[in-house]
Amino acid sequence: MGEFSLPFGSGTIAVSLPAARRIQVVDGKPTPVVDDVADAVRRALATPIGAPPLEKVVSAGERVAVVVSDLTRGSLRHDLFLPALLDALNTAGVPDRDITLVVALGAHRRHTHEENIATYGRETVGRVSIEQSFAADDADFVHIGTTTRGVAARISRHVAAADKVVLTGGIAYHPMAGFSGGRKSVVPGVASFDTIQASHRFCLSDTAGGGVSPLCASGLLTGNPLHDDQTEAAAMLAPAFLLNAIPAPGGGLAGFVAGHWRAAWEEGCRRVAAIYGVPVRERTDLVVASAGGYPKDIDFYQATKATENALAACKEDGVVIALMECRHIAEPPDFSGWFDIPLLADRERALRERFTVPGYVALKTGFDARRIQHIIVTLPENRAFIDKTGMTYADGFAAALALAEARLGRGGYTATVMPHAADTLPLPAL
């Protein structure tokens, strides 16, 4: 029970907990992995949820925009599922020349041509035109409406100009929006910078100095103002269809949901919760969490999804050890600089004056680090970055465990191990 091999970048790290008195493993429920992705896509398209079949939604002569996630979601295997979706559009009368792939970068950086091939596959890149929704290109976005919370929804012109829009991507727990996928392909996916930031401001407390909103959390949709605002903006665009992947624990895909952009996604959320919402018997003294390897630990910004979920299994006086390679630790732009503001009150004030999503993640990370000690096992060159976050760098797991045991001040501690913490949400008994 005390020996584990946990994902780290493209490899693994050996974890040994010889002094632990009791260990619980929190991972997604065993779920069959799809062997034939193209066939799974065809089966999902044949049984749409809340919408007619795709061939009745699109027609010959229409221009179709297919919104796709960026390289940070490479584990969704767009290269395997997109050809089947393109084939289905062809069968419905829409040729490749009338299909545009729109990369939902949100506020992330642009892809290179080589990264497009690596993410979407050489076949897809060779079949259809590709546009990138880069939030900083302000002139590339058009206004489609204003939400009831006052957010101007500005969307990529390549999406807004299409006759029909098909959303793709994947569904997982999300620390701000409750779940990823669905409406998040619109905002932040293909939204302008100002729309992205205005929508995500709802993650802050309503009161200045109050920190972050407890309503924006993993698995929480009811009353979540970010989710509600994103959903309003997506409804203005009125996507014609959705195809979302459901990741399987340990890698691969568990299946797909297809159909109405909201109804199919909501069913996908229920399936994700059934796999990755894991009841646990107790909060423990120590939590050892891997983000799940590359690309979930491609950078610190992405990997904080793992530390956020790990906190749900940790006692208030406990310790989290997080394993995250972070080969591009400072991505996305406008992230690392927020940690140069050491006082969280000052960081919050600066964020309220100039809100950015990376700034919010930096603020939330600061509060988490102040509440519970985090020890980060990462690449040696990342040490200076980790030092700025208020967390503790460790050169390997043995060093991290020694620091944790010194902090706990005792042997015989209880421990939780989370092999895929970016996806898995512990649900402690009340």
VONU-776006 format. One line per 5 residues: number of its first residue (from 1); their letters; for each residue x, y, z of C-alpha. Coordinates in steps of 0.1 Angstrom, whole numbers. Layout:
// residues N
NUM) A) X,Y,Z  ... $
***
This chain:
// residues 430
1) MGEFS) 0,0,0  29,24,5  46,22,-29  33,41,-59  45,52,-94 $
6) LPFGS) 28,86,-101  27,105,-134  53,134,-138  56,151,-172  60,123,-198 $
11) GTIAV) 74,99,-172  67,88,-136  81,94,-100  84,66,-74  65,74,-42 $
16) SLPAA) 71,55,-10  52,62,23  67,38,48  58,58,79  22,63,70 $
21) RRIQV) -3,47,94  -32,46,69  -33,54,32  -63,60,10  -60,62,-28 $
26) VDGKP) -83,87,-45  -86,81,-82  -113,79,-108  -136,49,-108  -124,21,-130 $
31) TPVVD) -139,29,-164  -135,10,-198  -113,29,-222  -126,34,-258  -106,12,-281 $
36) DVADA) -119,27,-314  -123,64,-310  -137,70,-344  -164,44,-338  -172,59,-304 $
41) VRRAL) -177,93,-321  -200,78,-347  -221,61,-320  -223,93,-300  -234,112,-331 $
46) ATPIG) -260,85,-338  -276,90,-304  -276,128,-298  -289,142,-265  -315,170,-267 $
51) APPLE) -310,177,-304  -316,161,-339  -288,141,-355  -260,161,-370  -271,155,-406 $
56) KVVSA) -304,173,-398  -286,202,-381  -262,212,-409  -269,215,-446  -251,217,-479 $
61) GERVA) -240,252,-487  -235,262,-451  -202,273,-436  -194,254,-404  -170,265,-377 $
66) VVVSD) -157,236,-355  -144,250,-322  -115,229,-308  -95,231,-276  -58,242,-276 $
71) LTRGS) -26,222,-270  -30,223,-232  -59,198,-237  -38,175,-259  -49,144,-239 $
76) LRHDL) -83,147,-254  -69,132,-286  -84,156,-312  -62,138,-337  -83,107,-333 $
81) FLPAL) -118,121,-330  -118,150,-354  -115,130,-386  -147,111,-377  -165,144,-370 $
86) LDALN) -153,158,-403  -165,127,-421  -199,131,-405  -201,167,-417  -191,156,-452 $
91) TAGVP) -219,129,-451  -244,156,-441  -234,176,-472  -208,200,-458  -174,195,-477 $
96) DRDIT) -141,201,-460  -137,234,-480  -167,248,-461  -154,238,-426  -131,260,-405 $
101) LVVAL) -114,247,-374  -112,275,-348  -87,270,-321  -101,281,-287  -70,297,-273 $
106) GAHRR) -88,318,-247  -60,340,-233  -33,314,-241  -6,319,-267  -8,310,-304 $
111) HTHEE) 0,276,-318  27,270,-343  19,250,-374  38,221,-359  18,223,-327 $
116) NIATY) -14,222,-348  -3,190,-364  7,175,-330  -26,184,-315  -52,179,-343 $
121) GRETV) -33,154,-365  -18,157,-399  -50,145,-416  -72,172,-400  -47,199,-407 $
126) GRVSI) -45,189,-443  -82,187,-448  -96,220,-434  -86,256,-428  -75,266,-393 $
131) EQSFA) -80,299,-376  -68,308,-341  -89,328,-317  -62,348,-300  -78,371,-274 $
136) ADDAD) -52,399,-277  -62,405,-314  -90,428,-304  -100,436,-340  -107,399,-346 $
141) FVHIG) -138,399,-324  -174,410,-328  -201,419,-303  -230,394,-301  -248,407,-270 $
146) TTTRG) -245,417,-234  -252,393,-205  -275,402,-176  -244,408,-155  -232,434,-179 $
151) VAARI) -205,415,-197  -202,424,-234  -199,391,-252  -173,396,-280  -166,364,-300 $
156) SRHVA) -141,355,-328  -154,367,-361  -145,333,-376  -171,318,-353  -197,345,-354 $
161) AADKV) -196,346,-393  -203,308,-396  -237,296,-405  -234,268,-380  -211,263,-350 $
166) VLTGG) -201,229,-336  -184,229,-302  -158,202,-293  -135,196,-263  -136,176,-231 $
171) IAYHP) -153,177,-198  -135,176,-164  -139,192,-130  -129,229,-132  -118,249,-101 $
176) MAGFS) -137,281,-112  -164,271,-136  -174,239,-119  -168,218,-150  -149,224,-182 $
181) GGRKS) -163,218,-217  -196,229,-232  -201,267,-229  -164,272,-220  -155,266,-256 $
186) VVPGV) -173,300,-262  -161,319,-231  -132,319,-226  -124,297,-256  -132,320,-286 $
191) ASFDT) -139,352,-267  -120,385,-267  -96,394,-239  -120,419,-223  -149,395,-224 $
196) IQASH) -128,367,-208  -116,390,-180  -150,406,-173  -167,372,-171  -141,358,-147 $
201) RFCLS) -143,387,-124  -172,370,-108  -147,346,-92  -138,373,-68  -157,380,-36 $
206) DTAGG) -184,406,-39  -167,425,-12  -133,442,-17  -108,425,6  -130,394,7 $
211) GVSPL) -107,374,-15  -122,348,-38  -159,337,-42  -167,303,-27  -194,299,-54 $
216) CASGL) -168,293,-81  -155,259,-73  -150,224,-87  -182,206,-93  -204,235,-84 $
221) LTGNP) -228,248,-110  -259,260,-91  -254,296,-81  -219,297,-97  -219,332,-113 $
226) LHDDQ) -190,324,-137  -209,294,-151  -241,314,-154  -224,342,-173  -206,318,-196 $
231) TEAAA) -239,300,-203  -256,333,-212  -229,342,-237  -230,308,-253  -268,310,-256 $
236) MLAPA) -263,342,-276  -241,324,-301  -265,294,-301  -241,267,-312  -258,241,-335 $
241) FLLNA) -242,210,-320  -217,197,-294  -193,168,-293  -174,165,-260  -150,138,-249 $
246) IPAPG) -149,123,-214  -114,113,-203  -108,80,-187  -88,77,-155  -52,69,-162 $
251) GGLAG) -54,80,-198  -75,75,-229  -111,83,-234  -142,69,-216  -165,80,-244 $
256) FVAGH) -183,110,-259  -215,130,-255  -231,147,-285  -261,168,-292  -275,201,-279 $
261) WRAAW) -247,223,-267  -261,225,-232  -282,193,-226  -255,170,-239  -228,188,-219 $
266) EEGCR) -249,186,-187  -252,148,-193  -215,147,-198  -210,165,-164  -231,139,-147 $
271) RVAAI) -209,111,-162  -177,129,-152  -190,134,-116  -199,97,-115  -163,88,-125 $
276) YGVPV) -142,114,-108  -162,125,-78  -147,101,-53  -161,98,-17  -134,95,9 $
281) RERTD) -137,83,45  -116,111,60  -94,141,54  -58,131,60  -26,146,74 $
286) LVVAS) -7,143,41  -19,144,5  4,133,-23  -10,145,-56  2,142,-92 $
291) AGGYP) -14,165,-117  -16,135,-140  15,141,-161  19,160,-194  0,180,-206 $
296) KDIDF) -19,185,-173  14,196,-157  27,215,-188  28,247,-166  21,257,-131 $
301) YQATK) -11,276,-142  -26,243,-154  -12,222,-126  -29,243,-99  -61,224,-108 $
306) ATENA) -44,194,-91  -35,213,-59  -70,228,-57  -85,193,-57  -59,180,-33 $
311) LAACK) -70,205,-7  -104,188,-5  -87,157,10  -63,175,34  -67,184,70 $
316) EDGVV) -64,221,79  -31,215,97  -19,190,70  6,191,41  1,187,3 $
321) IALME) 30,173,-18  23,180,-54  42,164,-83  43,186,-114  70,188,-141 $
326) CRHIA) 60,223,-155  83,223,-184  68,257,-194  62,269,-159  56,306,-166 $
331) EPPDF) 29,301,-192  5,317,-199  17,353,-203  7,377,-175  10,350,-148 $
336) SGWFD) 44,349,-131  45,386,-125  15,384,-101  37,365,-77  60,396,-75 $
341) IPLLA) 33,411,-53  40,394,-20  11,406,1  -22,390,-8  -42,421,1 $
346) DRERA) -21,441,-24  -24,413,-50  -62,414,-46  -63,452,-49  -42,451,-80 $
351) LRERF) -64,424,-94  -96,443,-88  -81,473,-107  -68,452,-136  -84,418,-136 $
356) TVPGY) -69,389,-155  -76,352,-151  -39,344,-145  -39,370,-118  -69,353,-102 $
361) VALKT) -52,320,-102  -22,336,-86  -44,351,-59  -62,319,-52  -29,300,-51 $
366) GFDAR) -16,325,-26  -46,320,-3  -43,282,-6  -5,283,2  -11,304,32 $
371) RIQHI) -38,281,45  -20,247,40  17,241,33  24,230,-2  56,212,-12 $
376) IVTLP) 62,211,-49  83,185,-67  92,200,-100  122,206,-123  152,222,-106 $
381) ENRAF) 151,252,-129  116,260,-115  128,266,-80  129,304,-82  93,305,-95 $
386) IDKTG) 80,282,-68  97,302,-41  77,333,-52  44,315,-49  46,309,-11 $
391) MTYAD) 50,272,-17  81,251,-9  103,236,-36  117,200,-32  143,183,-52 $
396) GFAAA) 126,149,-56  100,130,-36  123,118,-8  132,154,0  95,165,-1 $
401) LALAE) 85,137,22  113,146,47  100,182,48  64,171,52  72,147,80 $
406) ARLGR) 92,174,98  62,197,95  37,171,107  61,163,136  51,127,138 $
411) GGYTA) 52,93,122  21,72,118  3,100,99  -26,94,76  -21,99,39 $
416) TVMPH) -41,103,7  -25,95,-27  -41,111,-58  -25,98,-91  -46,121,-113 $
421) AADTL) -55,150,-91  -62,175,-119  -93,154,-128  -103,138,-95  -123,155,-68 $
426) PLPAL) -123,140,-32  -157,142,-16  -151,139,22  -179,126,44  -195,154,64 $
***
